[in-house]
């Protein structure tokens, strides 16, 4: 299933920016191009 070109679902999350934790949602970036990067700490199976 390809999601390229489809709108992203509604979401909200905490974000860390310039030393502060802020709430960010899909409404904040609506109508703008963006790249979202998710990094779940340093989880490994080893």
KETORGU-648380 format. One record per atom (N, C-alpha, C): chain; residue in three letters; atom name; x, y, z. Coordinates in nm, 2 decimals, m for minus. Atoms other than C-alpha are relative to their C-alpha. Example, Ala and Ser with C-alpha at 12.3 -4.5 7.8 and 13.67 -1.06 7.14 Angstrom:
// residues 2
PT   chain   resn   name        u        v        w
PT       A    ALA      N     0.09    m0.12     0.00
PT       A    ALA     CA     1.23    m0.45     0.78
PT       A    ALA      C     0.09     0.12     0.00
PT       A    SER      N    m0.09    m0.11     0.00
PT       A    SER     CA     1.37    m0.11     0.71
PT       A    SER      C    m0.08     0.11     0.08
This chain:
// residues 46
PT   chain   resn   name        u        v        w
PT       A    UNK      N     0.08    m0.12     0.00
PT       A    UNK     CA     0.00     0.00     0.00
PT       A    UNK      C     0.09     0.12     0.00
PT       A    UNK      N    m0.08    m0.12     0.01
PT       A    UNK     CA     0.16     0.33    m0.11
PT       A    UNK      C    m0.08     0.12     0.06
PT       A    UNK      N     0.06    m0.12    m0.06
PT       A    UNK     CA     0.09     0.64     0.09
PT       A    UNK      C     0.05     0.13    m0.06
PT       A    UNK      N    m0.06    m0.11     0.07
PT       A    UNK     CA     0.29     0.87    m0.14
PT       A    UNK      C    m0.11     0.08    m0.06
PT       A    UNK      N     0.10    m0.09     0.06
PT       A    UNK     CA     0.08     1.17    m0.24
PT       A    UNK      C    m0.13     0.01     0.08
PT       A    UNK      N     0.12     0.00    m0.08
PT       A    UNK     CA    m0.19     1.10     0.02
PT       A    UNK      C     0.02     0.09     0.12
PT       A    UNK      N    m0.01    m0.08    m0.12
PT       A    UNK     CA    m0.27     1.34     0.31
PT       A    UNK      C     0.03    m0.08     0.13
PT       A    UNK      N    m0.03     0.07    m0.12
PT       A    UNK     CA    m0.13     1.24     0.65
PT       A    UNK      C    m0.12     0.00     0.09
PT       A    UNK      N     0.11    m0.01    m0.10
PT       A    UNK     CA    m0.37     1.15     0.93
PT       A    UNK      C     0.02     0.10     0.10
PT       A    UNK      N    m0.01    m0.10    m0.11
PT       A    UNK     CA    m0.45     1.39     1.21
PT       A    UNK      C     0.09    m0.06     0.11
PT       A    UNK      N    m0.09     0.05    m0.11
PT       A    UNK     CA    m0.19     1.36     1.49
PT       A    UNK      C     0.04     0.12     0.09
PT       A    UNK      N    m0.05    m0.10    m0.09
PT       A    UNK     CA    m0.05     1.55     1.79
PT       A    UNK      C     0.11    m0.08     0.08
PT       A    UNK      N    m0.11     0.06    m0.07
PT       A    UNK     CA     0.28     1.49     1.97
PT       A    UNK      C     0.09     0.10     0.07
PT       A    UNK      N    m0.09    m0.09    m0.06
PT       A    UNK     CA     0.54     1.64     2.20
PT       A    UNK      C     0.13     0.01    m0.08
PT       A    UNK      N    m0.12    m0.02     0.08
PT       A    UNK     CA     0.84     1.79     2.03
PT       A    UNK      C     0.11     0.08     0.08
PT       A    UNK      N    m0.11    m0.07    m0.07
PT       A    UNK     CA     1.18     1.91     2.15
PT       A    UNK      C     0.06     0.10    m0.10
PT       A    UNK      N    m0.05    m0.10     0.09
PT       A    UNK     CA     1.29     2.24     1.99
PT       A    UNK      C     0.06     0.12     0.08
PT       A    UNK      N    m0.07    m0.11    m0.07
PT       A    UNK     CA     1.55     2.50     2.10
PT       A    UNK      C     0.00    m0.01     0.15
PT       A    UNK      N    m0.01     0.02    m0.15
PT       A    UNK     CA     1.58     2.35     2.45
PT       A    UNK      C    m0.13    m0.01     0.07
PT       A    UNK      N     0.14     0.01    m0.06
PT       A    UNK     CA     1.20     2.34     2.51
PT       A    UNK      C    m0.08    m0.11    m0.06
PT       A    UNK      N     0.09     0.10     0.04
PT       A    UNK     CA     0.94     2.08     2.49
PT       A    UNK      C    m0.13     0.07    m0.04
PT       A    UNK      N     0.12    m0.07     0.05
PT       A    UNK     CA     0.64     2.19     2.28
PT       A    UNK      C    m0.10    m0.10    m0.06
PT       A    UNK      N     0.10     0.08     0.06
PT       A    UNK     CA     0.32     2.04     2.16
PT       A    UNK      C    m0.01     0.03    m0.15
PT       A    UNK      N     0.00    m0.02     0.14
PT       A    UNK     CA     0.31     2.00     1.78
PT       A    UNK      C    m0.12    m0.09    m0.06
PT       A    UNK      N     0.11     0.08     0.06
PT       A    UNK     CA     0.01     1.88     1.57
PT       A    UNK      C     0.00     0.02    m0.15
PT       A    UNK      N     0.01    m0.01     0.14
PT       A    UNK     CA    m0.08     1.83     1.21
PT       A    UNK      C    m0.06     0.14    m0.04
PT       A    UNK      N     0.05    m0.13     0.03
PT       A    UNK     CA    m0.27     2.16     1.22
PT       A    UNK      C     0.11     0.11    m0.01
PT       A    UNK      N    m0.11    m0.10     0.00
PT       A    UNK     CA     0.06     2.35     1.29
PT       A    UNK      C     0.08     0.00    m0.13
PT       A    UNK      N    m0.08     0.01     0.12
PT       A    UNK     CA     0.21     2.23     0.96
PT       A    UNK      C    m0.09    m0.01    m0.12
PT       A    UNK      N     0.10     0.01     0.11
PT       A    UNK     CA    m0.11     2.22     0.75
PT       A    UNK      C     0.04     0.10    m0.11
PT       A    UNK      N    m0.03    m0.09     0.11
PT       A    UNK     CA    m0.04     2.36     0.40
PT       A    UNK      C     0.14     0.02    m0.03
PT       A    UNK      N    m0.15    m0.02     0.02
PT       A    UNK     CA     0.34     2.34     0.43
PT       A    UNK      C     0.06    m0.13    m0.03
PT       A    UNK      N    m0.07     0.12     0.02
PT       A    UNK     CA     0.59     2.09     0.31
PT       A    UNK      C     0.09    m0.02     0.12
PT       A    UNK      N    m0.09     0.03    m0.12
PT       A    UNK     CA     0.78     1.92     0.59
PT       A    UNK      C     0.05    m0.15    m0.01
PT       A    UNK      N    m0.05     0.14    m0.02
PT       A    UNK     CA     0.98     1.61     0.68
PT       A    UNK      C     0.00    m0.03     0.14
PT       A    UNK      N     0.01     0.04    m0.14
PT       A    UNK     CA     0.89     1.44     1.00
PT       A    UNK      C     0.10    m0.12     0.03
PT       A    UNK      N    m0.10     0.10    m0.04
PT       A    UNK     CA     1.16     1.23     1.17
PT       A    UNK      C    m0.03    m0.06     0.13
PT       A    UNK      N     0.03     0.06    m0.13
PT       A    UNK     CA     1.08     0.98     1.44
PT       A    UNK      C     0.12    m0.09     0.04
PT       A    UNK      N    m0.11     0.07    m0.05
PT       A    UNK     CA     1.36     0.84     1.65
PT       A    UNK      C    m0.04    m0.06     0.14
PT       A    UNK      N     0.05     0.05    m0.13
PT       A    UNK     CA     1.24     0.60     1.93
PT       A    UNK      C     0.12    m0.03     0.09
PT       A    UNK      N    m0.12     0.02    m0.08
PT       A    UNK     CA     1.55     0.65     2.15
PT       A    UNK      C     0.10    m0.09    m0.06
PT       A    UNK      N    m0.10     0.08     0.05
PT       A    UNK     CA     1.82     0.39     2.11
PT       A    UNK      C    m0.04    m0.15     0.02
PT       A    UNK      N     0.05     0.13    m0.03
PT       A    UNK     CA     1.62     0.07     2.10
PT       A    UNK      C     0.07    m0.10    m0.10
PT       A    UNK      N    m0.06     0.10     0.08
PT       A    UNK     CA     1.81    m0.24     1.98
PT       A    UNK      C    m0.04    m0.14     0.06
PT       A    UNK      N     0.03     0.14    m0.05
PT       A    UNK     CA     1.75    m0.62     2.01
PT       A    UNK      C     0.12    m0.07     0.06
PT       A    UNK      N    m0.12     0.07    m0.05
PT       A    UNK     CA     2.10    m0.69     2.13
PT       A    UNK      C     0.01     0.02     0.15
